[in-house]
């Protein structure tokens, strides 16, 4: 098994994309795409990579990584057609970035015992400043999942000193937001207060050192597993059961997991 991808295979993939985008001999659908129309597929492929990893399916992971690589090639090809940059430029830029962010590995700088996250964030902050960033909030991608983006915004604020000193203050804020949601009187107000509650919950979970996105994914998986367990015990009659019997099944499934 080869340890790295071969240049011929990468060249072949780049050639396939060039042919697909050829205005005269290519694929009509591929030729019609833009950065905007392809972006959702790029995000979807990233999630499918994550799903393959979560399932421990290495055969699927190989396939999904190929699909994700195709997205990079697709975007790079469209950019090259517009005279913006090429796939080679993309590879060069990320290589430069990785070397710059690891001066203790690729340079002469010593590792002064900083955590990986502190060192990484310091390097990223310097990069943002060199690009003209005006705020600590600059560069947090709008397309991130809501929980993940909330956590990143809060971490950025915390590095500026704007953070609860402990979990107690964050917990009090959650209870405050629960009450404000309860008192909201209009749909717009309820939407705003619901967002504030979720944001505060992310902050509380973060104070305990738990990644909110990971925690919610685990809770989703647990709920789905237990719900399927209830359905199995009800033998196809779950939806027709009264709530107290459904709750009894829920408790039975929980007990069986202990």
CORBELBEL-V382862 format. One record per pair of residues at least 24 apart in sequence whose C-alpha atoms are under 6 Angstrom apart, sorted by the first residue. I is the first residue (numbers start at 1). J is the second residue. D is the distance in Angstrom with one decimal. If there is no record, write none. Layout:
i:I j:J d:D
i:I j:J d:D
//
This chain:
i:42 j:71 d:5.6
i:147 j:213 d:5.8
i:148 j:213 d:5.9
i:167 j:207 d:5.5
i:170 j:204 d:5.0
i:171 j:204 d:5.9
i:174 j:200 d:5.4
i:174 j:201 d:6.0
//
